[in-house]
Structure formats: C-alpha cells, structure tokens
Amino acid sequence: MDLSSLLIDMEEPAEDMRLHQAAYSGHLDTLRQLLQQAKYRQGINKQLRLLGVSPLRLAVSGDSPECVSCLLDHGAEVDLTDMKAQTPLFVAVKDQHLECARVLLERGACPNGSAENLSTPLAQCCQAGWLPGVQILLSFGADPEVGLLRGGLLPSLPLHTAAVYHHLDCFLALLLAGSLADPARRPRVPADAVRQVSLPHAVLKYRCSVEFVELLYEFGGNLWQLNSGGLLAWEAEPDSLLVKPIKQLAGTPHSLQNLCRLLLRRQLGRRQLARLAQLPLPKPVVKYLIYSDTIRLVQFGTFRFS
C-alpha cells in the first residue's frame, strides 16, 4: 500500500496536490518547477485535510533534506504543525531522519517542538534510544526539562524516559549536556511534579542497570528523593536488585573534588558547558570537569562506582 494514501487526502483535486506529491516523493526538480508558478508558491503552506500535512511535513516524511531546503528557501513555515500538533522537526526525529532534522534546526526550527504537543522531539529520541537525535537536539538548545512544565496528565522529562526504556547512552548524553540529575534544582518546577518523576524511583521500578544509579550520583542526583507516597526509592521497591548499591551511594558523601565540579557546572549553566573544554586549565582538570573518564568507562561497559 502506498503510504501517501495515508498522508494525502485523495479527495483533493490532483492538480492541487502536485506540490505535496513532489515533496513527499523527493522529486526535487519537479518541486522547483512547480515553485516557479505563483499558484504553488502561494500554496506552499497548504495543509491537506486528513492529517493537516503541509509540503514541508511531507518532504520530511519522505526523508528528502534537499526538498526540505528547497521549500524553506521559498518561504515554507518551519514550525507549522499538523493535526497532532507535530512540527516537521518532531516528525523528522520520530522517523529518525537525521539530515532533515539538521536542515530544519539550522533554518530555525524550535528544538522543543510545539507547546500544543504534550511530547517533545527530545522525548521521542529518548524513548526510541536514538542517540544522534538526542545529541543534535541538545546542540541546538533543546531544553531537557521542558516536559516537567508542559502540563500533561503525568509529568515527564527526557532523563526519566531514557531510564524507563534503559537507554544508558541517551541518559549520559543528557547529563553531560546539563540535564539536571536533580530536577528540584530547576526554578519554578512544582515539588509534586518532581516527586512524580523521581529518577531514583524510576531506576529501581523499571529494573535499570546499576550504571543509572551511579550516574545519578556522579551528576548530583538526589538519591533521597521521596515519591508521591512519601517513600524513598528502596522503600518503594524493596525487592529491587539495586537496593544495596543505591543505599550505599546515598550514604556516601561526595568528594570535595566532585562537589567542586558539580558547583562549577551549575554556575556555568547548561548553555555554557561547552566552554569547559576551552578553559585555561591543566588537561587532567578539564577532562575531569567534562567527565571524560566517565564517558570512556560507560562506552566500554566498565563504569562502576568505587
């Protein structure tokens, strides 16, 4: 079955859908020819009835970054949402079309998607475990805590999603980019939201590997966080295999060295963390500040708290 029949309204006159068809099929030459006509240039943001898809949305679905660029060059609206409040960028990362996502972000797409959508592009990547998507969204300023403020039925955040689906590489990427291991440190986040999305509870409840607990500790997570029922993680999940390591870590004071690293990273703020590698400090100090050893140990599956 041709996927276009699910995306394009077959009741529309064929002449009115030529731009949409060319965009979806990746026919760049046809697209350029059509956009030379005023009629199609004026309809560049036309949304078809079934899903509210625009030519840009269809070019993304068809994984054609060249068509995406062409449409944007001719005035396509970069963040125009469909009937599900999905922006073209949201669709690009959901379908794991990296080059389409890159073009959209370079042309000004909001990395957080639409506020009308209860999910975000970053949350989609974390659920799927798509690390390239996580990395490119973070590099363009995606907010890793925006889910807590969006007002869905249950609060969520990408770190929580990455843990629930056991995507350790995405979990680490978020922490390295400044995602807060302790969401309570973010201003204006309600305490009840933090309790509902408690990371220590999620790690134990969803049977994550011990590395998740260790990373939470290393990045300043609050292992003593209470859930909505007023229980600690090991009280809520007493049968978890992680009860012993999390209690051990919760009772282990951070070294002064690590406390200084955490404080410096917080003072810099998420958007300035990339400058850490440029500081005029000895290389071993810089490597420590950017968690170089932690990255290497996680990549080789040998990370263990000592």
matplotlib code that plots the C-alpha trace (Angstrom):
import matplotlib.pyplot as plt

x = [0.0, 1.3, 2.0, 1.0, -2.7, -2.4, -0.8, -2.5, -6.2, -7.2, -10.4, -8.3, -8.1, -4.8, -3.7, -3.9, -1.7, 1.2, 3.4, 2.6, 3.2, 6.6, 7.7, 6.8, 8.3, 11.6, 11.3, 13.4, 13.3, 9.6, 9.3, 11.5, 9.5, 6.2, 7.5, 8.3, 4.5, 2.8, -0.1, 2.1, 4.3, 1.2, 0.1, 3.4, 2.0, -1.3, -2.4, -4.4, -7.4, -6.6, -3.7, -3.1, 0.1, 2.0, 4.5, 7.3, 5.9, 5.7, 9.2, 10.4, 8.2, 9.8, 13.3, 14.3, 16.6, 17.0, 13.3, 13.1, 15.8, 14.0, 10.7, 12.3, 14.1, 10.7, 9.0, 7.7, 6.8, 9.4, 7.3, 3.9, 2.1, -0.1, -3.4, -1.5, 0.5, 3.6, 6.1, 8.2, 11.2, 9.1, 8.3, 12.0, 13.3, 10.4, 11.2, 14.9, 15.7, 18.8, 19.7, 16.1, 16.3, 19.7, 18.3, 15.3, 17.3, 19.8, 16.9, 15.4, 13.1, 12.3, 14.2, 11.4, 8.6, 5.1, 3.8, 0.5, 2.1, 2.5, 5.6, 8.8, 11.3, 13.9, 11.4, 10.8, 14.5, 15.0, 12.1, 13.5, 17.1, 18.2, 21.4, 22.2, 18.8, 19.4, 22.8, 21.7, 18.7, 20.8, 23.4, 20.7, 19.5, 16.7, 15.5, 15.9, 13.5, 10.7, 8.5, 8.0, 6.4, 4.2, 1.2, 0.4, -1.6, 1.7, 4.9, 7.8, 11.3, 13.8, 16.0, 13.1, 12.2, 15.7, 15.8, 12.4, 13.5, 17.0, 18.9, 22.1, 23.9, 21.0, 20.8, 24.5, 24.3, 21.5, 23.6, 26.7, 24.7, 23.4, 20.2, 19.6, 20.0, 18.0, 15.0, 14.2, 17.1, 15.3, 13.3, 9.5, 9.2, 6.4, 7.6, 4.7, 6.0, 9.5, 8.1, 6.1, 9.0, 11.6, 14.6, 15.8, 12.3, 12.2, 15.6, 14.5, 11.0, 11.9, 14.9, 17.6, 21.2, 23.4, 25.1, 22.0, 22.2, 25.9, 25.5, 22.7, 25.1, 28.1, 26.0, 24.5, 21.1, 19.1, 19.0, 17.0, 14.1, 10.7, 7.9, 4.3, 3.7, 6.5, 8.7, 12.4, 13.3, 14.5, 11.4, 9.1, 10.9, 12.3, 12.8, 15.0, 18.5, 19.6, 18.6, 22.1, 24.0, 21.6, 21.6, 25.4, 25.7, 23.0, 25.1, 28.4, 29.4, 30.6, 34.3, 35.3, 36.6, 33.3, 31.3, 33.5, 32.9, 29.1, 29.1, 31.2, 28.9, 25.8, 27.3, 28.1, 24.7, 23.6, 24.2, 27.8, 29.0, 30.7, 33.1, 34.5, 36.9, 38.3, 39.2, 42.9, 43.4, 45.6, 44.3, 43.6, 41.4, 39.5, 39.0, 37.6, 35.2, 33.8, 33.5, 36.0, 36.8, 33.1, 32.3, 35.0, 34.0, 30.4, 31.2, 33.2, 30.7, 33.2, 31.8, 31.4, 31.4, 34.4]
y = [0.0, 3.4, 5.3, 8.6, 7.4, 7.6, 11.1, 12.8, 13.5, 11.5, 13.6, 16.7, 17.5, 16.0, 19.4, 20.9, 18.2, 18.3, 20.2, 17.8, 14.8, 16.1, 16.9, 13.5, 11.7, 13.6, 14.9, 18.0, 19.1, 18.9, 20.8, 23.6, 23.8, 24.0, 26.7, 28.9, 29.3, 31.8, 29.5, 26.9, 29.4, 30.9, 27.4, 26.4, 26.0, 24.5, 21.7, 18.8, 17.6, 14.2, 15.0, 18.7, 17.9, 20.6, 20.0, 20.6, 18.0, 15.5, 16.2, 15.3, 12.1, 11.2, 11.8, 14.3, 17.0, 18.6, 19.1, 20.4, 23.0, 24.0, 24.5, 26.6, 28.7, 29.5, 30.5, 27.3, 27.8, 25.8, 25.1, 24.6, 21.9, 19.1, 17.9, 16.2, 19.4, 17.8, 20.1, 19.0, 18.6, 16.4, 14.1, 14.1, 12.8, 10.5, 8.9, 9.2, 11.3, 13.0, 15.2, 16.5, 17.3, 19.1, 21.2, 22.2, 23.1, 25.1, 27.0, 28.0, 25.2, 25.2, 22.3, 21.8, 21.4, 22.8, 23.7, 22.2, 18.8, 17.1, 15.4, 16.9, 15.9, 15.2, 12.9, 11.0, 10.4, 9.2, 6.8, 5.3, 5.4, 7.4, 8.9, 11.0, 12.7, 13.4, 14.9, 17.2, 18.5, 19.3, 21.0, 23.3, 24.2, 21.7, 22.1, 18.7, 19.8, 21.2, 18.1, 19.0, 22.3, 21.2, 20.1, 16.6, 14.1, 13.0, 15.0, 13.6, 14.6, 13.0, 11.7, 9.8, 8.5, 7.3, 5.5, 3.8, 2.5, 1.5, 3.8, 4.5, 6.3, 8.8, 9.1, 10.0, 12.4, 14.3, 14.6, 15.7, 18.4, 19.8, 18.0, 18.2, 14.9, 16.6, 18.3, 20.1, 22.4, 23.9, 27.1, 27.1, 23.3, 22.2, 19.9, 17.4, 17.2, 16.3, 13.6, 12.1, 11.9, 10.9, 9.5, 7.1, 5.6, 5.1, 3.4, 0.9, 0.4, -0.2, -2.5, -0.4, -1.4, -0.2, 2.3, 4.5, 4.8, 5.5, 8.2, 9.9, 10.0, 11.3, 14.1, 15.2, 13.5, 13.3, 9.6, 10.6, 11.9, 11.0, 9.9, 11.0, 8.4, 9.8, 6.8, 6.5, 4.5, 1.5, 1.6, 1.8, -1.1, -3.2, -6.3, -4.5, -5.7, -2.1, -1.6, -2.3, -0.1, 2.8, 2.7, 2.5, 5.5, 7.5, 7.1, 8.1, 11.7, 13.3, 14.0, 17.7, 17.3, 16.2, 18.8, 21.5, 20.0, 20.0, 23.5, 24.9, 23.2, 24.6, 28.1, 28.0, 26.8, 24.4, 26.7, 27.4, 23.9, 23.6, 26.2, 23.9, 22.3, 25.8, 26.8, 27.6, 24.8, 21.7, 19.0, 16.5, 19.1, 19.8, 16.1, 15.7, 18.7, 17.2, 13.7, 12.3, 9.2, 8.5, 8.7, 6.2, 3.8, 3.9, 3.4, 0.3, -1.0, -0.9, 2.0, 1.2, 3.5, 3.0]
z = [0.0, -1.0, 2.2, 0.5, 0.7, 4.5, 4.4, 1.5, 1.1, -2.0, -2.3, -3.1, -6.8, -8.1, -9.5, -6.0, -4.6, -7.1, -4.7, -1.8, -4.0, -5.3, -1.8, -0.4, -3.4, -3.1, -6.7, -6.4, -10.0, -10.1, -6.9, -8.2, -11.4, -9.5, -7.2, -10.2, -10.5, -8.3, -7.6, -5.9, -4.2, -2.6, -1.5, -0.1, 3.4, 2.4, 4.7, 3.5, 5.3, 6.7, 9.0, 8.2, 6.4, 4.5, 1.7, 4.2, 6.6, 3.6, 2.5, 6.0, 6.0, 2.6, 4.1, 1.5, 3.0, -0.4, -0.8, 2.8, 1.9, -1.3, 0.4, 3.2, 0.6, -0.9, 2.4, 3.9, 7.6, 9.5, 12.6, 11.0, 13.0, 11.7, 13.2, 16.0, 16.9, 15.4, 13.9, 10.9, 13.3, 15.6, 12.6, 11.5, 14.8, 15.3, 12.0, 12.7, 9.6, 10.8, 7.8, 7.6, 11.3, 10.8, 8.0, 10.0, 13.1, 11.0, 9.5, 12.9, 13.9, 17.6, 19.1, 21.7, 19.2, 19.7, 23.1, 22.0, 21.8, 25.2, 23.9, 22.6, 19.9, 22.6, 24.5, 21.3, 20.8, 24.4, 24.1, 20.9, 22.2, 19.1, 20.3, 17.2, 17.6, 21.3, 20.5, 17.7, 19.6, 22.6, 20.5, 19.1, 22.6, 23.3, 26.9, 28.6, 31.4, 29.3, 29.9, 33.6, 32.7, 29.8, 31.9, 30.7, 32.7, 34.3, 34.4, 32.5, 31.3, 28.9, 31.6, 33.1, 29.6, 28.9, 32.2, 31.7, 28.3, 29.5, 27.1, 29.0, 26.2, 25.9, 29.7, 29.8, 26.9, 28.6, 31.8, 30.0, 28.2, 31.6, 32.2, 35.9, 37.7, 40.5, 38.8, 42.1, 41.4, 38.4, 39.3, 39.2, 39.0, 41.4, 44.2, 43.4, 39.8, 41.0, 43.3, 40.5, 38.2, 40.8, 39.0, 41.7, 41.9, 38.1, 38.0, 40.6, 39.4, 35.8, 36.7, 35.2, 35.4, 38.2, 35.9, 36.0, 39.8, 39.6, 37.0, 39.1, 42.0, 39.9, 38.5, 41.8, 41.7, 45.0, 45.9, 49.0, 46.9, 48.2, 45.8, 46.0, 48.7, 50.9, 50.3, 49.4, 46.3, 48.2, 50.4, 47.4, 45.6, 48.4, 46.1, 43.6, 42.9, 43.2, 46.8, 48.1, 45.7, 45.9, 49.7, 49.7, 47.4, 49.2, 52.4, 50.7, 50.9, 47.7, 47.5, 47.7, 44.1, 42.8, 44.7, 43.1, 39.7, 40.2, 41.6, 38.6, 36.1, 37.8, 37.9, 34.2, 33.3, 30.6, 27.7, 28.7, 29.4, 26.0, 27.2, 29.8, 27.3, 26.4, 30.0, 30.5, 33.0, 33.0, 30.7, 33.6, 35.3, 32.1, 31.4, 34.9, 34.5, 31.3, 32.7, 30.2, 32.2, 32.9, 29.2, 28.3, 31.1, 30.1, 26.4, 27.2, 29.8, 32.7, 34.6, 38.3, 41.3, 43.6]

ax = plt.figure().add_subplot(projection="3d")
ax.plot(x, y, z, "-o")
ax.set_aspect("equal")
plt.show()
